[in-house]
Amino acid sequence: MSIVLDKQNVSNLQGGIAGGSVLQGVLKMGGEIEVRPGIVTKKEKEGAGETTMFCSPVYTRISSLYAERNDPQVAVPGGMIGVGTRIDPTTLTRADRGQAPACVCRN
């Protein structure tokens, strides 16, 4: 996911956008998606010098779909699609966060 944020005017901010291709299945407006890896946290073992990574998926609803100059109600495999979400674009969806999401849709 990536988004460019104009920090001067955030009064009408709606959420982050995931861009990519649907590989299988169908995405529908209002459907729930699971974004992975989601929130990644590190936990260090005291004295052992080992770090364990934990991934917590993020769940959200599809608030909009974008395909070229269309606003479809469903997205099917093939072509590029933008999926609008309610995820805070200043944290999880920033381009420098290293997210390469896999979305699992629950319609």
C-alpha positions in Angstrom: 0.0 0.0 0.0 1.2 3.5 -0.6 -0.3 7.0 -0.3 1.0 10.5 -0.5 -0.4 12.6 2.3 -0.9 16.4 2.1 -0.4 17.3 5.7 -1.7 20.7 5.2 -5.3 19.6 4.5 -6.5 16.4 6.3 -10.0 17.5 7.2 -11.6 15.3 4.6 -9.3 12.3 4.9 -11.1 9.0 4.4 -8.4 6.3 4.6 -5.6 4.4 2.9 -5.7 2.9 -0.6 -4.2 -0.5 -1.5 -3.2 -0.9 -5.1 -2.5 -4.1 -7.1 -4.3 -6.9 -8.9 -6.9 -9.4 -7.8 -5.4 -12.9 -8.3 -8.5 -14.9 -7.5 -12.0 -14.3 -6.2 -14.0 -11.1 -6.2 -13.7 -7.9 -4.1 -17.0 -6.2 -3.4 -17.9 -2.8 -2.1 -18.5 -3.0 1.7 -16.8 -6.4 1.9 -14.4 -7.1 4.7 -10.7 -7.6 3.9 -7.8 -8.8 6.0 -4.5 -7.1 5.3 -1.3 -9.0 6.0 1.3 -8.8 7.4 -0.5 -5.9 9.1 1.1 -4.5 12.3 4.5 -6.0 12.8 6.1 -5.8 16.3 9.4 -7.0 17.7 9.9 -8.7 21.1 13.4 -9.2 22.4 14.2 -12.0 24.8 16.1 -10.6 27.8 19.7 -11.8 28.1 19.4 -14.0 25.0 19.9 -11.3 22.4 17.2 -12.9 20.2 14.4 -10.9 18.6 11.0 -12.4 17.7 8.7 -10.8 15.2 4.9 -10.9 15.6 2.5 -10.0 12.8 -1.1 -9.0 13.6 -3.4 -8.8 10.5 -5.6 -5.7 10.2 -9.3 -6.0 9.3 -11.2 -3.3 7.5 -14.1 -2.8 5.0 -13.8 -1.8 1.4 -15.0 1.8 1.1 -14.3 2.3 -2.6 -12.9 0.6 -5.7 -11.0 2.4 -8.5 -10.1 1.0 -11.9 -8.7 3.4 -14.5 -11.4 6.0 -14.9 -14.2 3.8 -13.4 -15.7 3.3 -10.0 -16.8 -0.4 -10.2 -18.9 -2.1 -7.5 -16.9 -5.3 -7.8 -13.3 -6.2 -8.8 -12.4 -9.4 -10.5 -9.0 -11.0 -11.5 -7.1 -9.1 -14.2 -5.9 -5.5 -14.5 -5.0 -3.1 -11.8 -7.4 -2.0 -9.0 -7.3 0.5 -6.2 -9.1 -0.6 -3.0 -10.1 2.2 -0.6 -10.1 1.3 3.1 -10.6 3.0 6.4 -7.1 2.2 7.5 -5.2 5.3 8.9 -3.0 6.4 6.0 -0.4 8.0 8.3 0.6 4.7 9.8 0.0 1.3 8.1 -0.4 2.5 4.5 2.6 4.7 4.2 4.9 3.7 1.3 8.0 3.5 3.5 6.5 0.9 5.9 7.4 -2.1 3.6 3.9 -3.5 3.3 3.2 -5.9 0.5 -0.3 -6.8 1.5 -2.2 -10.0 0.8 -5.9 -9.3 1.2 -8.4 -12.0 2.2 -11.9 -10.9 1.4 -14.9 -12.0 3.4 -18.0 -10.9 1.5 
